Amino acid sequence: MIMHTDRKSSFFWSDKRVIVTGGAGFLGNYVIEKLKKRGADNIIIPRIEEYDLTEIESINRLFDDHDIHKPEKAEQKEKVVIIHLAALVGGIEANRRRPADYFYANLMMGTQLMHEAWRRGVNKFVAIGTICAYPKITSLPFKEENLWDGYPEETNAPYGLAKKMLLVQAQAYRQQYGFNALFLLPVNLYGPGDNFDLETSHVIPALIRKCVEAQDRGEDQIVVWGDGSPTREFLYVEDAAEGILLATENYNDSQPVNLGSGYEISIKDLVTTISQLTGFEGKLVWDTSKPNGQPRRILDTSKAEEYFGFRAQTNFEEGLRKTIEWYRENRDR
């Protein structure tokens, strides 16, 4: 097992220019912070206001603006790493309302960026996939070799399949061109700085907000989607950032690798836990007219530990406490 050392990490990043798409986002903020602590001092964060990564013209302008390995300058001393975090993401309802947007944006961002990265001679490309790429019915725990055993859960299949194409591309480009592209599969993330917009958020921030706002308004109940039976696995965002950087430093293969905590919890138990941690004492009303999503999710995370020494460190309840505390302190900003 490869263990993380500050000295080894600092050496890896000492001669690298790093492009982190989505670097201003939820996960991106943690990745950037950890990169700086590792000694990376040449980090490029393309902002959506300046670069629309669904457009090839914007991707080319990004590379041109930063003089990234133009073909005529392929002998540049610095090596370039791209960590592709940027994505159009949302919860079940957002995916149901905008399946075409979630498919198109994620497919175009990823495939064009990877192709241009290869063409420009980028040294390493780290693609971030999604747990939604797995089939709806999958043997437990989810193993990477199960990825092609069936069709994804319908409510987010367009998003999951678009991201999954990055795995196909990474493997094809490695086979034909020797391009060093990785594909990582994180479970649902949570933590301070998450998206708490009820229209687009995932389950943990949505439940935290519902419980806190119900308390503020003196309401005696909250409505929760589904029947509470599905199970989920969650990964604290700081742990996810560490896993991504460990893979970037130590892994050089296009076989997909899961990033998770190995902890499975039912939605019913999740809601109960969040209501207790927020202090909400009202009734939980289950709206069974709404979809449950995938029946169960729990990952086999053994390859991440074997290949690049990653194991999640954050206790789930402690991670929830930190997330709730952050939301209470920042919700009015």
C-alpha positions as CSV (number, residue, x, y, z in Angstrom):
1,M,0.0,0.0,0.0
2,I,1.3,3.5,-0.9
3,M,1.2,5.8,2.0
4,H,1.0,9.6,1.7
5,T,4.0,11.6,2.8
6,D,4.4,15.3,2.6
7,R,7.9,15.0,1.1
8,K,6.8,12.7,-1.7
9,S,3.7,14.9,-2.4
10,S,5.8,18.1,-2.5
11,F,8.2,16.5,-4.9
12,F,5.4,15.4,-7.3
13,W,3.9,18.9,-7.5
14,S,7.1,20.9,-7.6
15,D,7.4,20.9,-11.4
16,K,3.7,20.9,-12.2
17,R,1.2,23.3,-13.6
18,V,-2.2,22.2,-12.5
19,I,-5.5,23.1,-14.1
20,V,-8.4,22.4,-11.8
21,T,-11.8,22.7,-13.6
22,G,-14.5,23.4,-11.1
23,G,-11.8,24.6,-8.8
24,A,-14.1,27.3,-7.4
25,G,-16.8,24.8,-6.5
26,F,-17.6,22.7,-3.5
27,L,-15.1,19.9,-4.0
28,G,-12.7,22.2,-5.9
29,N,-12.1,24.5,-2.9
30,Y,-10.9,21.5,-0.9
31,V,-8.7,20.2,-3.7
32,I,-7.1,23.7,-4.2
33,E,-6.5,24.0,-0.4
34,K,-4.8,20.6,-0.3
35,L,-2.8,21.4,-3.5
36,K,-1.4,24.5,-1.9
37,K,-0.5,22.7,1.3
38,R,1.4,20.1,-0.9
39,G,3.5,22.9,-2.4
40,A,1.7,23.3,-5.7
41,D,2.3,27.0,-6.6
42,N,1.1,27.1,-10.3
43,I,-2.6,26.4,-10.2
44,I,-5.0,27.5,-12.9
45,I,-8.7,27.7,-12.0
46,P,-10.9,28.4,-15.1
47,R,-14.0,30.3,-14.1
48,I,-17.3,29.6,-15.9
49,E,-17.8,33.3,-16.4
50,E,-14.7,33.4,-18.6
51,Y,-14.5,29.8,-20.0
52,D,-17.6,27.8,-21.0
53,L,-16.1,24.4,-21.1
54,T,-18.9,23.0,-23.2
55,E,-17.6,25.1,-26.1
56,I,-14.4,23.9,-27.9
57,E,-13.5,27.6,-28.6
58,S,-13.4,28.3,-24.8
59,I,-11.3,25.2,-24.1
60,N,-8.8,26.2,-26.8
61,R,-8.7,29.8,-25.4
62,L,-8.1,28.4,-21.9
63,F,-5.1,26.5,-23.2
64,D,-3.9,29.4,-25.3
65,D,-4.2,31.9,-22.6
66,H,-2.0,29.9,-20.3
67,D,0.4,28.7,-23.0
68,I,-0.4,25.0,-22.3
69,H,1.8,22.8,-24.4
70,K,1.0,24.3,-27.7
71,P,2.3,21.8,-30.3
72,E,5.2,24.0,-31.3
73,K,6.2,24.4,-27.6
74,A,6.0,20.8,-26.6
75,E,9.4,20.9,-25.0
76,Q,8.3,23.1,-22.1
77,K,10.0,22.2,-18.8
78,E,6.9,22.3,-16.7
79,K,4.5,19.3,-16.7
80,V,0.8,19.9,-16.9
81,V,-1.8,18.0,-14.9
82,I,-5.6,18.5,-15.4
83,I,-8.0,17.6,-12.6
84,H,-11.4,17.7,-14.2
85,L,-14.0,18.4,-11.4
86,A,-16.3,20.7,-13.3
87,A,-19.8,19.2,-13.8
88,L,-23.4,20.1,-14.0
89,V,-24.9,18.3,-11.0
90,G,-28.1,18.2,-9.0
91,G,-30.4,16.0,-7.0
92,I,-33.2,13.7,-8.3
93,E,-35.7,16.4,-9.1
94,A,-33.1,18.5,-11.0
95,N,-32.1,15.5,-13.1
96,R,-35.7,14.6,-13.8
97,R,-36.5,18.2,-15.0
98,R,-33.3,18.7,-17.1
99,P,-32.0,15.3,-18.3
100,A,-30.9,16.7,-21.7
101,D,-28.9,19.5,-20.0
102,Y,-27.2,17.1,-17.6
103,F,-26.3,14.8,-20.5
104,Y,-25.1,17.4,-23.0
105,A,-23.1,19.7,-20.6
106,N,-21.2,16.9,-18.9
107,L,-20.5,14.9,-22.1
108,M,-19.2,18.0,-24.0
109,M,-17.2,19.3,-21.1
110,G,-15.4,16.1,-20.5
111,T,-14.8,14.6,-24.0
112,Q,-13.6,17.9,-25.6
113,L,-11.4,18.8,-22.7
114,M,-9.7,15.4,-22.6
115,H,-9.2,15.4,-26.4
116,E,-7.7,18.8,-26.4
117,A,-5.5,17.9,-23.4
118,W,-4.1,14.9,-25.3
119,R,-3.6,17.0,-28.4
120,R,-1.7,19.6,-26.4
121,G,0.6,17.1,-24.8
122,V,-0.8,17.4,-21.2
123,N,1.0,14.9,-19.0
124,K,-1.9,13.6,-16.9
125,F,-5.7,13.9,-16.9
126,V,-7.8,13.0,-13.9
127,A,-11.4,12.6,-14.7
128,I,-14.0,12.5,-11.9
129,G,-16.9,10.2,-12.6
130,T,-20.0,9.5,-10.5
131,I,-21.6,6.7,-8.6
132,C,-24.7,7.3,-10.8
133,A,-22.7,5.5,-13.6
134,Y,-23.4,2.1,-11.9
135,P,-26.3,0.0,-13.0
136,K,-29.6,0.4,-11.1
137,I,-29.4,-3.2,-9.8
138,T,-25.8,-4.0,-8.9
139,S,-24.2,-6.7,-6.7
140,L,-23.2,-5.3,-3.3
141,P,-20.8,-3.8,-2.6
142,F,-20.3,-2.1,-5.9
143,K,-17.1,-3.3,-7.6
144,E,-15.5,-1.4,-10.5
145,E,-16.0,-4.5,-12.7
146,N,-19.8,-4.2,-12.2
147,L,-20.0,-0.9,-14.1
148,W,-21.2,-2.4,-17.4
149,D,-23.6,-5.0,-15.9
150,G,-26.8,-3.0,-16.7
151,Y,-28.5,0.4,-17.2
152,P,-28.2,3.1,-14.6
153,E,-31.1,4.2,-12.4
154,E,-33.5,6.1,-14.7
155,T,-33.8,9.4,-12.8
156,N,-30.1,10.2,-13.3
157,A,-29.0,7.9,-16.1
158,P,-28.3,10.7,-18.7
159,Y,-25.9,12.3,-16.2
160,G,-24.3,9.0,-15.2
161,L,-23.8,7.9,-18.7
162,A,-22.3,11.2,-19.9
163,K,-19.7,10.9,-17.1
164,K,-19.2,7.3,-17.8
165,M,-18.1,8.1,-21.4
166,L,-15.0,9.7,-19.8
167,L,-14.0,6.2,-18.7
168,V,-14.4,4.9,-22.3
169,Q,-12.4,7.8,-23.6
170,A,-9.6,7.5,-21.0
171,Q,-9.2,3.8,-21.8
172,A,-9.3,4.4,-25.6
173,Y,-6.8,7.3,-25.5
174,R,-4.4,5.3,-23.3
175,Q,-4.7,2.3,-25.7
176,Q,-4.2,4.3,-28.9
177,Y,-2.0,7.2,-27.7
178,G,-0.5,6.2,-24.4
179,F,-2.3,9.2,-22.8
180,N,-2.2,9.1,-19.0
181,A,-5.8,9.5,-18.1
182,L,-7.5,8.3,-14.8
183,F,-11.1,7.8,-14.0
184,L,-12.3,8.0,-10.4
185,L,-15.8,7.2,-9.1
186,P,-16.7,9.1,-5.9
187,V,-19.9,8.5,-4.0
188,N,-22.2,11.3,-3.0
189,L,-20.2,14.0,-1.2
190,Y,-21.2,16.2,1.7
191,G,-19.5,18.7,4.0
192,P,-19.1,22.4,4.8
193,G,-19.6,24.6,1.7
194,D,-22.1,22.2,0.1
195,N,-25.0,23.4,-2.2
196,F,-28.1,23.9,0.1
197,D,-30.4,25.1,-2.7
198,L,-33.5,22.9,-2.4
199,E,-34.0,23.0,-6.2
200,T,-30.6,21.4,-7.0
201,S,-29.0,20.1,-3.8
202,H,-28.4,16.5,-2.9
203,V,-30.0,14.7,0.0
204,I,-27.8,15.7,3.0
205,P,-27.8,19.4,2.5
206,A,-31.5,19.4,1.5
207,L,-32.4,17.5,4.8
208,I,-30.2,19.8,6.9
209,R,-31.9,22.9,5.4
210,K,-35.4,21.5,5.8
211,C,-34.8,20.6,9.5
212,V,-33.2,23.9,10.4
213,E,-35.8,26.0,8.6
214,A,-38.7,24.0,10.1
215,Q,-37.2,24.8,13.5
216,D,-37.0,28.5,12.7
217,R,-40.6,28.6,11.6
218,G,-41.9,26.5,14.4
219,E,-43.2,23.9,12.1
220,D,-44.0,20.4,13.5
221,Q,-43.1,18.3,10.4
222,I,-40.9,18.0,7.3
223,V,-41.7,16.2,4.1
224,V,-39.1,13.7,2.8
225,W,-39.1,12.1,-0.6
226,G,-39.7,8.3,-1.1
227,D,-40.3,5.7,1.6
228,G,-36.9,5.8,3.4
229,S,-35.9,2.3,2.3
230,P,-33.0,3.1,-0.1
231,T,-29.5,3.0,1.3
232,R,-26.6,5.4,0.4
233,E,-23.0,5.8,1.1
234,F,-21.5,9.3,1.6
235,L,-17.9,10.6,1.5
236,Y,-16.8,13.7,3.4
237,V,-15.6,16.3,0.9
238,E,-12.2,16.7,2.5
239,D,-11.6,13.0,2.3
240,A,-12.7,13.0,-1.4
241,A,-10.2,15.8,-2.1
242,E,-7.4,13.7,-0.5
243,G,-8.3,10.6,-2.5
244,I,-8.2,12.5,-5.7
245,L,-4.8,13.9,-5.0
246,L,-3.4,10.6,-3.8
247,A,-4.6,9.1,-7.1
248,T,-3.1,11.9,-9.1
249,E,0.3,11.4,-7.4
250,N,0.4,7.6,-7.4
251,Y,-1.9,6.0,-9.9
252,N,-1.2,5.7,-13.6
253,D,-3.9,3.5,-15.1
254,S,-7.3,3.9,-16.7
255,Q,-9.1,1.2,-14.8
256,P,-11.8,2.9,-12.8
257,V,-11.4,3.2,-9.1
258,N,-14.1,3.8,-6.4
259,L,-13.7,6.5,-3.8
260,G,-16.0,6.0,-0.8
261,S,-16.2,5.6,2.9
262,G,-17.5,2.0,3.0
263,Y,-20.3,3.1,5.3
264,E,-23.9,2.3,4.2
265,I,-26.9,4.0,5.8
266,S,-30.7,4.0,4.9
267,I,-32.4,7.2,4.0
268,K,-34.7,6.6,7.0
269,D,-31.8,6.4,9.4
270,L,-30.1,9.3,7.7
271,V,-33.2,11.6,8.2
272,T,-33.5,10.5,11.8
273,T,-29.8,11.2,12.4
274,I,-29.9,14.7,10.8
275,S,-33.1,15.6,12.7
276,Q,-31.5,14.6,16.0
277,L,-28.2,16.5,15.2
278,T,-30.1,19.6,14.2
279,G,-32.5,19.4,17.2
280,F,-35.6,19.1,15.0
281,E,-38.2,17.2,17.0
282,G,-41.1,17.3,14.6
283,K,-42.7,14.6,12.5
284,L,-41.2,13.0,9.4
285,V,-43.7,12.7,6.6
286,W,-42.8,10.4,3.7
287,D,-44.0,11.4,0.3
288,T,-44.1,8.0,-1.4
289,S,-45.3,9.6,-4.7
290,K,-41.7,10.8,-5.2
291,P,-39.0,8.4,-6.5
292,N,-36.6,6.5,-4.2
293,G,-33.8,6.5,-6.7
294,Q,-31.4,3.5,-6.7
295,P,-32.3,0.9,-4.1
296,R,-28.9,0.5,-2.5
297,R,-25.5,2.0,-2.7
298,I,-22.3,0.7,-1.0
299,L,-18.9,0.6,-2.6
300,D,-16.0,-1.8,-2.5
301,T,-13.2,0.7,-1.8
302,S,-10.4,-1.8,-1.6
303,K,-8.7,-0.8,-4.9
304,A,-8.3,2.8,-3.8
305,E,-6.4,1.6,-0.8
306,E,-4.4,-0.9,-2.7
307,Y,-3.5,1.3,-5.7
308,F,-2.9,4.7,-4.0
309,G,-3.3,4.3,-0.3
310,F,-6.6,6.1,0.2
311,R,-8.9,5.3,3.1
312,A,-11.6,7.7,4.3
313,Q,-10.8,9.2,7.7
314,T,-13.9,11.2,8.7
315,N,-16.5,9.6,11.0
316,F,-20.0,10.1,9.4
317,E,-21.7,11.6,12.4
318,E,-18.8,14.0,13.0
319,G,-18.9,15.0,9.3
320,L,-22.6,15.8,9.6
321,R,-22.0,17.9,12.7
322,K,-19.4,20.0,10.9
323,T,-21.8,20.4,7.9
324,I,-24.7,21.5,10.1
325,E,-22.5,23.9,12.0
326,W,-21.3,25.4,8.7
327,Y,-24.8,25.8,7.4
328,R,-26.1,27.6,10.5
329,E,-23.1,30.0,10.4
330,N,-23.3,30.7,6.7
331,R,-26.9,30.4,5.5
332,D,-27.6,34.1,5.6
333,R,-24.5,35.3,3.8
